[in-house]
Amino acid sequence: MSEAIADPRPDVPHVALDMLVRHPRLAEARKLYLDRFLAIYGGDPFLVRLLIESGRILVFVLALVLDAGQDPARPETWLTVGRLKRELAMFGMASARQIDHLIRRLCAVGYMGSRPAEQDRRVRILEPTERMRAHDRDWLAAHYAPLALLCPENDYGPILRRDPAAQMAQRYAAVTLLPVAAQMFTTFPDMLLFLNRAGGFPVIAALLQAAMADPASPHAAVPFADVGDRFGISRTQVRNLLVEAEQAGLVKLHARGGQSVEILPRLWTSHDRGMAAGMYLHDLAYAIATGRRRFTEAV
């Protein structure tokens, strides 16, 4: 684990972040992750528009985590709008108006509902729908697939099979990891450049995937219009994002209009460290959920 972030659960056997970053098969794990991630979002512009940047995906994921961690006897654990806002503030998302808008949007498209609390009907509790849970199972499977590749000695089968009970157990365990997740979230500014832009991460994921498909060429020749159409965002948005990434030293644009994108070493490194951090937290959550009684610690 990084020296800047203390291990939150040294009592639970789990994979080390540095081991994941240095793993000899990390490039294979990256390809698998990109393929699985883009299989979820690549053909569904609606999902990209719904969950296009970090604030939206945070609302989505935190709602599922907090829902799993509720205790009917403890009102402070209930998934209310106020509780969701307090947890989101740890991640630097403090705009109440933006959060209210995102919640209304998720409710409007059938991903979330609300109901009065049985113990206090003045309080309304947010409730993920089955549609939202099904998407989360796909999302979890995509994020655990590279872990299963790097750590075959650990059995992530229930998550990969999209078992609802495993999903709830993982999300329940993740409640205790929210503070360290929030701390780690801010340590990857290069990736936040994409995550904080409309459609930014799907765009860069597609370009990374294209670059890996032809390792003999340093450039990913993907027209802006094609990328924009794939994810339901405009060519101008894609170009502005990549110009900003070029200014940050993450890519280099080539050919007329920058239609060929060279992925620079700094972006490969930043992406892989961010991916490894996500795998670290996912492994730890699953280790807590299962007690890791049947698993061994990866070394």
Order of alpha helices (4+ residues) and beta strands (2+ residues): alpha-alpha-alpha-alpha-alpha-alpha-beta-beta-alpha-alpha-alpha-alpha-alpha-alpha-beta-alpha-alpha-beta-beta-alpha
